[in-house]
């Protein structure tokens, strides 16, 4: 129990201090390379349907777990301290709370430089960023931050708290798998099925728990906690994903702003729907993004407190 607690606090502290530097042998990049290697091999064997996707899923998740455990076993045979250091390195590398928030703060800092923030935003969202004006940049940033609150913070952090690295590693492997093959196009509609559905499953509960979490953060920041609940219930189904809409709608309600609005993909306008009540503002600016960042930061801290509380229950 004590070692597990120290591991969690140490990994979170390293994430807060160092963030998520980009380097060639980063564990997530290695998982991404392995996903590509396995995909090419399975397609070459003609296993490009659902069966191939299930085998692909097993190879990716199983290898990620196996490599971590094998190295840990070897280090532990030498001395427990190197094994703990290995665990700490892997756990820290798989958490990305600082990186999530930094992306938002960088956009806020450069908000008056539209070409620069459009380029930066294009790293976070799948829509076209060239047509976006300042208000559209702010809405898209808040949407990305609130969606990634579930995928990038709540699910991995709580899995880590509840199950240790055997919980955290599969979550990150599945999320990476979904981001690479979980598309409904000709190549991946069947092959990516296992990755996409398992990703929906692991985020299902954290997505819904994000609503009271954001509402509590809104209480602490004197925002709009009741609207977080009502907006989440009313607008979560606007997004096709079974999970993304909950935290995005709760964020919109907590800040009492409208999100989404006109969205272009590959030069085509795909929606003009707004998420939020018609009398809530949609012409958002720096002040709204700053409020959103504080809301997400507060929710992240509350999520850590909830995770640590879970340890006491197991």
C-alpha positions as CSV (number, residue, x, y, z in Angstrom):
1,X,0.0,0.0,0.0
2,X,2.8,2.5,1.0
3,X,4.9,1.6,-2.1
4,X,1.8,2.0,-4.3
5,X,1.0,5.4,-2.8
6,X,4.6,6.6,-3.2
7,X,4.7,5.4,-6.8
8,X,1.5,7.3,-7.6
9,X,2.6,10.5,-5.9
10,X,6.1,10.2,-7.4
11,X,4.8,9.8,-10.9
12,X,2.3,12.7,-10.6
13,X,5.0,14.9,-9.2
14,X,7.4,14.1,-12.1
15,X,4.6,14.7,-14.5
16,X,3.9,18.1,-12.9
17,X,7.6,19.1,-12.8
18,X,8.9,17.7,-16.1
19,X,5.9,17.2,-18.3
20,X,6.0,14.9,-21.3
21,X,9.2,15.5,-23.3
22,X,9.3,14.2,-26.9
23,X,12.1,11.7,-27.6
24,X,12.5,8.7,-29.9
25,X,12.2,5.9,-27.3
26,X,9.2,7.3,-25.4
27,X,7.1,4.4,-24.3
28,X,4.0,5.7,-26.1
29,X,6.0,6.1,-29.3
30,X,7.4,2.5,-29.0
31,X,3.8,1.2,-28.5
32,X,2.9,3.2,-31.7
33,X,5.7,1.6,-33.7
34,X,4.7,-1.8,-32.4
35,X,1.1,-1.2,-33.5
36,X,2.3,-0.4,-37.0
37,X,4.6,-3.4,-37.2
38,X,1.9,-5.8,-36.1
39,X,-0.7,-4.2,-38.4
40,X,1.6,-4.6,-41.5
41,X,2.3,-8.2,-40.6
42,X,-1.4,-9.1,-40.1
43,X,-2.4,-7.4,-43.3
44,X,0.3,-9.2,-45.1
45,X,-1.2,-12.5,-43.8
46,X,-4.7,-11.4,-45.0
47,X,-5.9,-11.0,-41.4
48,X,-7.4,-7.5,-42.1
49,X,-10.9,-8.2,-40.6
50,X,-12.2,-8.4,-37.1
51,X,-10.3,-11.5,-36.2
52,X,-7.1,-9.8,-37.3
53,X,-8.1,-6.8,-35.2
54,X,-8.6,-8.9,-32.1
55,X,-5.2,-10.6,-32.6
56,X,-3.7,-7.1,-33.2
57,X,-5.2,-5.9,-29.9
58,X,-3.8,-8.9,-28.0
59,X,-0.3,-8.5,-29.5
60,X,-0.2,-4.8,-28.6
61,X,-1.7,-4.9,-25.1
62,X,0.1,-8.2,-24.3
63,X,3.5,-7.0,-25.5
64,X,3.2,-3.7,-23.6
65,X,2.4,-5.6,-20.4
66,X,5.0,-8.3,-21.1
67,X,7.9,-5.9,-21.7
68,X,7.1,-3.9,-18.6
69,X,6.8,-7.0,-16.4
70,X,9.8,-8.8,-18.0
71,X,12.2,-5.8,-17.4
72,X,10.8,-5.4,-13.9
73,X,11.4,-9.0,-13.0
74,X,15.0,-8.8,-14.2
75,X,15.7,-5.6,-12.3
76,X,14.0,-6.9,-9.2
77,X,16.3,-9.9,-9.2
78,X,19.2,-7.5,-8.9
79,X,17.7,-5.2,-6.3
80,X,14.2,-3.8,-5.5
81,X,15.3,-0.2,-6.0
82,X,16.0,-0.4,-9.8
83,X,12.7,-2.2,-10.2
84,X,10.9,0.6,-8.4
85,X,12.7,3.2,-10.6
86,X,11.6,1.3,-13.7
87,X,8.0,1.4,-12.4
88,X,8.3,5.1,-11.6
89,X,9.7,5.8,-15.1
90,X,6.9,3.9,-16.9
91,X,4.1,5.4,-14.7
92,X,5.4,9.0,-15.1
93,X,5.8,8.5,-18.9
94,X,2.2,7.3,-19.3
95,X,0.6,10.3,-17.4
96,X,0.2,13.5,-19.4
97,X,-1.7,16.0,-17.3
98,X,0.8,18.7,-17.6
99,X,1.1,18.3,-21.3
100,X,-2.7,18.6,-21.7
101,X,-2.8,21.8,-19.7
102,X,0.3,23.3,-21.3
103,X,-1.3,23.0,-24.7
104,X,-4.2,25.1,-23.5
105,X,-2.0,27.7,-21.8
106,X,0.2,28.0,-25.0
107,X,-2.9,28.7,-27.1
108,X,-4.1,31.3,-24.5
109,X,-0.7,33.0,-24.5
110,X,-0.6,33.2,-28.3
111,X,-4.3,33.9,-28.9
112,X,-3.7,37.2,-30.6
113,X,-1.5,35.4,-33.2
114,X,-4.2,33.6,-35.1
115,X,-1.9,31.8,-37.6
116,X,0.2,30.5,-34.8
117,X,-2.7,29.3,-32.6
118,X,-4.3,27.6,-35.6
119,X,-1.1,25.6,-36.2
120,X,-0.9,24.7,-32.5
121,X,-4.6,23.8,-32.4
122,X,-4.2,21.5,-35.4
123,X,-2.1,19.2,-33.2
124,X,-5.0,18.8,-30.8
125,X,-8.1,18.5,-33.0
126,X,-9.1,16.7,-36.2
127,X,-11.1,19.5,-37.8
128,X,-9.7,22.2,-40.2
129,X,-8.3,25.0,-38.2
130,X,-7.7,27.5,-41.0
131,X,-11.3,28.8,-41.1
132,X,-11.4,29.3,-37.4
133,X,-11.5,32.8,-36.0
134,X,-10.6,33.7,-32.4
135,X,-13.9,32.5,-30.9
136,X,-13.7,29.2,-32.9
137,X,-10.2,28.6,-31.6
138,X,-11.3,29.1,-28.0
139,X,-14.3,26.8,-28.4
140,X,-12.2,24.0,-30.1
141,X,-9.5,24.3,-27.4
142,X,-12.1,24.0,-24.6
143,X,-13.6,21.0,-26.4
144,X,-10.3,19.3,-26.7
145,X,-9.3,19.9,-23.1
146,X,-12.6,18.7,-21.7
147,X,-12.6,15.6,-24.0
148,X,-9.0,14.8,-23.0
149,X,-9.8,15.2,-19.4
150,X,-11.5,11.8,-19.6
151,X,-9.2,10.0,-22.0
152,X,-5.9,11.5,-20.9
153,X,-6.4,12.1,-17.2
154,X,-9.3,10.4,-15.4
155,X,-9.2,6.9,-16.9
156,X,-5.4,6.4,-16.8
157,X,-5.1,8.0,-13.3
158,X,-7.9,6.0,-11.7
159,X,-6.8,2.8,-13.4
160,X,-3.3,3.4,-12.0
161,X,-4.7,4.1,-8.5
162,X,-7.0,1.0,-8.5
163,X,-4.8,-1.5,-10.3
164,X,-1.3,-0.2,-10.4
165,X,0.7,-0.4,-13.6
166,X,-1.2,-3.6,-14.7
167,X,-4.2,-1.2,-15.0
168,X,-2.4,1.9,-16.4
169,X,-0.4,0.1,-19.2
170,X,-3.4,-1.5,-20.9
171,X,-5.4,1.7,-20.7
172,X,-2.6,3.7,-22.5
173,X,-2.0,0.8,-25.0
174,X,-5.7,0.7,-25.9
175,X,-6.0,4.5,-26.2
176,X,-3.0,4.5,-28.5
177,X,-4.4,1.7,-30.5
178,X,-7.8,3.5,-30.9
179,X,-6.1,6.7,-32.0
180,X,-4.2,4.8,-34.8
181,X,-6.8,2.2,-36.0
182,X,-10.1,3.1,-34.5
183,X,-11.5,4.8,-37.7
184,X,-14.6,4.0,-39.6
185,X,-12.9,4.0,-43.0
186,X,-12.4,1.2,-45.5
187,X,-9.1,0.0,-44.0
188,X,-10.0,0.1,-40.4
189,X,-13.8,-0.3,-40.1
190,X,-13.5,-4.0,-39.2
191,X,-9.8,-4.3,-38.3
192,X,-10.0,-1.4,-35.8
193,X,-13.2,-2.7,-34.2
194,X,-11.5,-4.3,-31.2
195,X,-9.4,-1.2,-30.4
196,X,-12.3,1.2,-30.8
197,X,-14.9,-0.8,-28.8
198,X,-12.4,-1.5,-25.9
199,X,-11.5,2.2,-25.9
200,X,-15.2,3.0,-25.5
201,X,-15.5,0.5,-22.7
202,X,-12.6,1.7,-20.6
203,X,-13.6,5.3,-20.8
204,X,-17.4,4.6,-20.2
205,X,-17.5,5.1,-16.4
206,X,-14.8,7.9,-16.1
207,X,-16.7,9.9,-18.8
208,X,-19.8,9.9,-16.8
209,X,-18.0,10.6,-13.5
210,X,-16.4,13.6,-15.2
211,X,-19.7,15.4,-14.8
212,X,-19.8,15.5,-10.9
213,X,-16.1,16.1,-11.0
214,X,-16.4,19.2,-13.2
215,X,-19.5,20.3,-11.2
216,X,-17.4,20.1,-8.0
217,X,-14.6,22.1,-9.7
218,X,-17.2,24.7,-10.7
219,X,-18.3,24.9,-7.1
220,X,-14.8,25.6,-5.9
221,X,-14.3,28.2,-8.7
222,X,-17.7,29.8,-8.2
223,X,-18.8,28.9,-11.7
224,X,-22.0,27.1,-12.7
225,X,-22.2,23.6,-11.1
226,X,-25.9,23.1,-11.6
227,X,-25.6,23.9,-15.3
228,X,-22.8,21.3,-15.6
229,X,-25.3,18.6,-14.7
230,X,-28.1,19.9,-16.8
231,X,-25.9,20.5,-19.8
232,X,-24.3,17.1,-19.6
233,X,-27.7,15.4,-19.5
234,X,-29.2,17.5,-22.3
235,X,-26.3,17.8,-24.8
236,X,-24.0,14.8,-24.3
237,X,-25.5,12.9,-27.2
238,X,-24.7,15.7,-29.7
239,X,-21.3,13.9,-30.3
240,X,-21.2,10.5,-32.0
241,X,-18.8,9.1,-29.4
242,X,-20.6,7.4,-26.5
243,X,-18.2,9.1,-24.0
244,X,-16.8,12.4,-25.3
245,X,-20.0,14.4,-25.0
246,X,-20.3,14.0,-21.2
247,X,-17.3,16.0,-20.2
248,X,-17.6,18.5,-23.1
249,X,-21.2,19.2,-22.3
250,X,-20.4,19.4,-18.5
251,X,-17.6,21.9,-19.3
252,X,-19.9,24.0,-21.4
253,X,-22.5,24.1,-18.6
254,X,-19.9,24.8,-15.9
255,X,-18.6,27.8,-17.8
256,X,-22.1,28.7,-19.2
257,X,-20.7,28.9,-22.7
258,X,-21.7,27.3,-26.0
259,X,-19.2,25.0,-27.6
260,X,-18.8,23.3,-31.1
261,X,-20.4,25.7,-33.6
262,X,-19.3,25.6,-37.3
263,X,-16.8,22.7,-37.9
264,X,-15.0,22.1,-41.2
265,X,-13.3,18.9,-42.2
266,X,-11.2,18.6,-45.4
267,X,-12.7,21.9,-46.6
268,X,-16.3,20.8,-46.0
269,X,-18.7,22.3,-43.4
270,X,-19.9,19.2,-41.4
271,X,-21.9,20.8,-38.6
272,X,-23.1,24.2,-37.3
273,X,-24.7,22.8,-34.2
274,X,-23.9,24.5,-30.9
275,X,-23.6,22.7,-27.5
276,X,-25.3,24.7,-24.9
277,X,-28.4,26.8,-24.3
278,X,-29.2,29.5,-27.0
279,X,-28.8,32.4,-24.5
280,X,-25.2,31.3,-23.5
281,X,-22.4,33.1,-25.2
282,X,-20.6,31.5,-28.2
283,X,-18.3,34.4,-29.1
284,X,-15.6,33.3,-26.6
285,X,-12.3,35.0,-25.8
286,X,-9.2,34.8,-23.7
287,X,-11.2,35.2,-20.4
288,X,-13.3,32.2,-21.2
289,X,-10.3,30.1,-22.1
290,X,-8.6,31.1,-18.9
291,X,-11.7,30.1,-16.9
292,X,-11.8,26.8,-18.8
293,X,-8.2,26.0,-18.0
294,X,-8.7,26.7,-14.3
295,X,-11.7,24.5,-14.4
296,X,-9.8,21.6,-16.0
297,X,-6.8,22.1,-13.7
298,X,-9.1,22.0,-10.7
299,X,-10.9,18.9,-12.0
300,X,-7.5,17.2,-12.5
301,X,-6.5,17.9,-8.9
302,X,-9.9,16.6,-7.7
303,X,-9.4,13.5,-9.8
304,X,-6.1,12.8,-8.0
305,X,-7.8,13.2,-4.7
306,X,-10.5,10.8,-5.7
307,X,-7.8,8.3,-7.0
308,X,-5.9,8.5,-3.7
309,X,-9.2,8.0,-1.9
310,X,-9.8,4.8,-3.9
311,X,-6.5,3.4,-2.6
312,X,-8.0,3.6,0.9
313,X,-10.9,1.5,-0.2
314,X,-8.9,-1.4,-1.7
